Amino acid sequence: MGSLILNENMKLYRRPRTWAMLGFMVAIVLFLSIMDWYHNDKRTEGDEWRNVVIEEKQQRSEILNDPKLNEENRSYNEQRVAILDYHLEHDIRPEEGTMWDAINGTAGLTILITLFTVIVAGDSLAGEFSGGTIKLLLIRPASRLKILVSKYISMLMFGILLLLILFIVSILFNGLIYRFGNIDLPLVMVNTEGEIVERNMVATLWKTYLFNGVSTIMFVTMAFMISSAFRSSAMAIGFSIFALFAGTIVSEVLQAYEWSKFILFSNLDLTQYLTGRPYQEGMTLTFSAVVLSAYFILFNLVSWLVFTKRDVAA
């Protein structure tokens, strides 16, 4: 198995496309970090942040005075005011305007990691069929299951590598341009019990990256399943990318229906449990983990059944 995984990684990193993806991702991180630093709100420098916090608190207090404000927005603004009060009372500046704000912003680039990994995964198996190299794989003494698993693991390893590079480059580069100022700043947030707590910034950010990485794993698994079932790179990549961008819209449209919490897309964003605002009331991290595990097993089961049971010699 180890030799098969090594072989898959060698094929992956021999391709210029792979290195182009890595270079493009790093370039995007650097560009966005520089733009964020350039447009940084100078009002948050030194002790000026207190005036910014007081101004925001006044604005949100005025919003809360609106009797027509719905319950969701009222709850959010009340939590926000409580957090602002905590910052003022404990003399802890918010992360806005610091290196941590920029690093947190790059967490959104995990969608780029998902896109790149889906492209690689969609072509991994289907490309063997279209290129005729599948026969060379099947004449090896390794079973079809081992071949399938080695390809899948190499795709996941590629996604994890991109995630690590994104996190490390973001911290190092933003740390340099912000001169590692406020490096010991805690993250003030509301936990699931509604209490205001201080969290370690690095640990919370890494958890955010990992939670976003779960979405990458699910889309990669989906692309791999379609690639195995239809032997078409275009279909695997196209459908997975469509699901990546359309899934959020679908889940929002169906949010009013209780059964929508069982849809894959409603459980992909695990960061909803970090912010304490789940997709539907009553949903928990454990619930989403169980739902995602069910889809994960289903996707891999279909891949295994199709690849190992169907005639692939043709």
Secondary structure, 3 states (H helix, E strand, C coil): CHHHHHHHHHHHHHCHHHHHHHHHHHHHHHHHHHHHHHCCCHHHCHHHHHHHHHHHHHHHHHHHCCCCCCHHHHHHHHHHHHHHHHHHHCCCCCCCCCHHHHHHHHHHHHHHHHHHHHHHHHHHHHHHHHHCCHHHHHCCCCCHHHHHHHHHHHHHHHHHHHHHHHHHHHHHHHHHHCCCCCCCCCEEEECCCCCEEEECHHHHHHHHHHHHHHHHHHHHHHHHHHHHHHCCHHHHHHHHHHHHHHHHHHHHHCCCCHHHHHCHHHHCCHHHHCCCCCCCCCCCHHHHHHHHHHHHHHHHHHHHHHHHHCCCCC
